[in-house]
Amino acid sequence: MAIHPLIDQDRDYIISLRRWFHSHPELSMKEFETARRIEEELAAIGVPTRRVGGTGVLGTIQGRRGPGKKIVLRADTDALPIRDEKTVPYASQCPGVMHACGHDAHTAALLGAARVLKQLEDTFSGEIALVFQPGEEYGRGAILFIRDGALKGADRSFGIHMQSNLPVGQVAMNPGAENASVDHFTIRIQGKSAHVSTPELGADALYAAAQIVTALQGLVGRLKSPTDPALIGVGVLRSGEGYNIVAKEAVIEGTVRCFSEETRATLNGKIVDTARSVAALYNTTAEIETESFTRALINDARVYAETAPVIEKAVGKGNLVAKALSLGGDDMAEIIAAVPGVYAFVGSGSEAVPGSQMAHHTPGFDIDERCLPIAASLYVESALFWLKQEVSNV
């Protein structure tokens, strides 16, 4: 393991930052204290910052050897509406809110990397854009930096994500697809109330909704190739006013996950068609709202070829492994689509730390903090490599 020596000196600092962020979690697009702390840490080392989208922070490190390439380093900052069940000193102090996905670690690692890169600014030309992005959990943050122009002219992008089912010391990354696209849909069924003993006098929105939920599963099974991963998941079905009343309204909420843009378009279109046709069959109507959270995360193959040797040198031969495809999404995908880049998953699990091998988005989630210097080193080494190399976007 080749931790950058300046990162090694800052281990305690990075760990303390991660614990502060973990104990002060904030929900998506409400990361106000998080943003203030990030600004304070960057100001202390002379890195200028500005806000993006209210709670996003953009820091800039300018190499003193003159103009050059522009490199984007990204960390996400938001937490989840989950109650922290850990009994550790750094447990969440915000009831019902928790860093259960590692974003606290990403933020701390990038701040640690920023301290090192600032110290080394005399050794490189070009610019490093430090993107501390809010709202990843709902796909709202990355697009703000793109629309703002913060990434304009950038040559390469790099991000990291903790991975609890990967042991500390390993990093997973692919020369292509890693995470699925994420779309959200809401279907509102309008029917007509009646007594359950006279259903013919009403229009049962609950029954129509149940049939729609069942029909949606057939879209995945019969309208795409089994070798093309995708899913339609329904997480919400609300309806009914009483056990003996025909329901007049129902609401369905769900998500579509895909790797293929063609499949994505097909399934989203068919959801609308299916909801309307099934609703009409039972004399109800359906209104459908859809929202795109993020496209599929597809690493740039050229950038992977550049970065893989840098990562393997940092973690040791054999410790850079393939990433299993995930139907979870991440809006780092939008940044990579705008700026050629890669997303590396840093092993954060071990038997030594309770909770560090638990699934992400669970109440006992934790990390083995030995992953933090690794993550920070990857930020540093990838940025320095690109700034000192001839790279092309062609």
N, C-alpha and C positions, 0 to 999 in steps of 0.2 A: 504494500500500500504506500503510494507516494503522495502523502498529504503535502501541499505547498507549505514550505517552512514558515511563511508569515501567517498562514491560516493556523498552523499548529500552535503558534504563539498566542493566537486569539481564541483558542478553544473555549475557555471559560466565559469570555465575552459573548460568543455566539450562543452557547448554552443558556446563559442568563437571559439573553434576548428572547430566545425561543420560549423560555418559561414565563416571561412577562407576557408575551403575546398569547400564550396558552391560557393564562389566568385572566386575561382581559379580552375575550373573544367578542366579535361584533358580527351581526348578520349582514348579508349581501346588500351593498349600496348604503350601508350605515356604518362604515368602518372609519368613523371620525377620529376616535382616540388612536386607533391603529395608524392612521395617516399622520397624525400629529407626532407620534413617537418616531415614525420613519423619518419625517422631516427633521426632527431634533437630532437623530443619530447622523444623518447625512450632513446637516449644518455643522455639527461638531468636527467633521473632518474636511470641511470646506467644499462640499459638493453642492452646487446650486440645484434647487428643485422648483417645480411648479405643480399645481394641482391639475388633474385631468378628470373631468366628470364629477367633481365634488369630493370624492374620496379616493381617487387614484392619485398616485405620486409618480412624477417623472424626475429622475435625477440624471445629471449629465457629467461625465468625466471626459475632459478633453486632453488628449495626448499632447505633450509639449514638443514633440518632434515635427509638428506641422500637420497639414491636412492629410487625410487618409480615409480608410474605410470606416463605416459606421456599423457598430455591432449592438444588437438588442439583447439584453438579458432580462428575463421575465420571471416574476414570482407573483402568486395570487395571495390575497390577504383575508378573504372572508371566511366566516365560521358558519355553523349549521344550527338549526333549531332542535338541538338534542341536549338532554340533561347529562352532565358529566357525572359518571358514577365512580370515578377513581378516588382513592383516598391517598393523595399525594400533595405535597406542599404547594405545587403549582396548578392544582385543579382549578377549573373555571370558577370565577367569582361572580359570574353572571348567570342566575338561575335560568335553566332552559336553553342556554346557548353554549356551544362547545366547539373547539377546534377538533373535529373528529375525522379530518381528512389530511392533516399534515401541512395546511397552509401556513400555520405559525412557524413551522420548520423551514418552509420555502423562503419566507420573509426574512427570518433570522440568517439563513445561509447567504442570501443575496446581500444583506447588510454587511455580513462578514467579508464577503468577496469585494464589496465596494471599498472597504477600508484598505484592503491589500492593493486593489487596482489604483486607488488614489495615491498610495505610496509609490507606485511604480510608474506614474504618469510621465516621468522623464524618459522612460525607456521605449515608448511607442508613439506613433502618430495615429491620427484618427480620433474617433469619438465612440464612447460607450454610453448607450441609453439604458438606464436602470428603470425598468417598468415594474412598479408595484401596483398590480391590477386588482381592483375590487370586483365583486359580483361574478366570480367564476361559476358558482353553483347554479346560477340561472342564466348563464351565457350573456351577461350584460356588460362585462367590463372590457374585454379585449377590443371590441368594436369601437369603444369610446376613444382609445388611443389611436386607432386607425383613422377615424373621422377627424380627430384633432390634428392629424398630420405629424404626430410625434414620431412615427416610424418612417416618415418620408425619406427616401434616399438611403435607407439602411441596406446593407449587403448580406448580413447573416443574422439569424435569431437563434436563441438557445434558452431552453427552460428545463427545470427539473421537477419531479414529483416523487414524494415518498411512496414506497411500496411495501406494505406490511407482510405480504406473502413471499417476499424476497429477503434473504438474509443480509445483514449488514456486511458490506464488503463487495457485494455484487451490484451491477447496474444492468438494467434491461433496456434495449433500444432496437428498433427495427429500421431497415432501409425502405420504409414504406408505411403501410397502415398500422396504427396502434389502437385508436379509439374511434367509436362510431359517431355519426352525426346525431344530434338531439333535436327533436321537434316536440312541441306540446300542443295537445288539442283539447278543446272543451266542447262538448255536445250538450245542448239544452233542448230537452224534449217537452213539448207543450201538449197536454191532453185536456181532459174534461172530467171533473169530479162526478161521482155518483155513489150510491150505496153498493157495497159488494154483492148484494143479492140481485142487483139489476145492472150488471156490467154493460149491457147493450145500450144503456142510457148515457154512458160516459165514454171516455177514451183513455185507456190505462197507460199513462206515461211510464210507470214503473215496469210494466211488462214489456213495453216497447224497448225501453232502455236495456233490460236484461237480454232481449233478443239481439240487440245491437252489439252488446259486449261479446256475446257468443259468436256472432257473425264476423266480428273483427279478427278473431283468431284464425279464421279460415283464410283470410287474405294473405297472411304470412305463409301458411301451409300450402296454398294452391296457386298463388300468383307470382311466385318467384322460384328461382332455382334453389334447391336445398344446399348447394355449395356457396351461396351468396348470403352471408350472415345478416340477419335482420330480426327485429321483433316489434310487435305492438303490445304495449303493456298498459293495462287499465288499473289505476290506483284509487280512483274515487267513483263511487256510485251513490248518489244521495237522492232519496225520494220518499214520499209518503207522509201523510198527516195522521193516520190512524189505522188500526188493524181492519176496520170494517168500512174503509173509504177507498174508492178507486182513486189512485194517485193522479193528480192533474199536472204535476211537473216532475221532472227528473233531470239530474245533471251527471254527466260522465266526464271524467278527466283522465287523460292518458298520455302516452309518449310513443314516438316512433324512433327506432334506432336502426341505422343502416351504415354501410360502408360505400355503397354505390349510389351516386347521385341519380341514376336512372331509376333504381329501386325506390329511392327516397321519394321521388316525384310520383311514381306509380302508387305507392302505398298511401301517401297523403291524399292523393286524388280519390282513391278508392274508399278511403274512410268517409269522405264527404258523400260520395254516391251511396255507400252502404247505409249510412245513418239516415239519409233522406228517404231512401226507398223502403227500408224496414219500418221507419216511423209512419210512413204513409199507409203501409199495409194494415196498421192497427189504428187508423184514423187519427193519428197524432202528427205533429210537425217537428222538424229538427232544425235547429240553428247551430252552425259549426264555426268555431273560431280556432285558428291555428297560429302558432307562433314558433319561429325558428330560433333555437338557442345557439346552435353552432353546427358547422359542417363537420365531416369526418376528419380526424387528425391523421394526416398523411405526411410522414417525414420525407423531406427532400432527399432523394437517393444520392445526389452528388455531395450534399452536405454530410450525410451519414458517412460516406467514404472518407471525407476529410476529418470528421470528428472521432470516428471509431478508434483510430490509433491513439489519439490524445486521451480518450477515456480509458482505453486498455492500459496505457502507460501509467495512468493515475491509480487504477484499481488492481493492476496486475494481470498478467496473461491468464486467460480462461475465466476471468470474472466479469467480462462483458458478455451478456447472454441475450438470447432472443426474447422479445416481449410477446406474451400471449395476447391475442386480439381481445379487446374488451368492448362490450356494448355500452359501457359507461362513456360519457362524453367529457370533453375539456375544450374550452374555447381558446386555448393555445393554438388550436387548429386554425383560427382566424389569423393569428399573427404569422404562422408558418405559411399560410396561403398568400399573405401580403409580403413577407420577407422570407426567403429561403432559409430553412432551419430544421432543427431536430428537437425532440423532447425525450429526455432521459429519465428513467424510473430508477430511483436510488433505493436499494434495499435498506429497510428500517426495522426489520423484525429480528427478534432473538428470543431464546428461551429465558435469558437472564432478566428481561424486563416484562413484567406482567402487562398484558394488553398490547404489546408491540406486534404480536402476530394475529391480533384480531382484525376482522374485516374493517375497512374504512366505513365511516358513517354509522358506527356503533358506539354505545355509551361508555364502553371501557377502553376505547382506542387510545393508544399511546405510541411512542417511538423509542427505540434504543438510540440515545443521543450521540452515540459514536458515528451515526450516519451524517451528522451535521458538518463536521470538517470535510468529509468526502464531498458532500453536495457543494459546499463553498469552494472547494478546490476545483471542482468541475466547471463552475462558473468562471473562475479565474483562468484556468488553463485553456479553456475553449476560446475565451475572449482574446487572450494574448496570442494564441496560435493564429487566429484569423487576422488580427491587426498586423501581424508580422509576415503574413503570407499574401501572395497574389491570388485573389479569388475572383471569380467571374459569375455573373448572374445569367450569362448567355447559355 
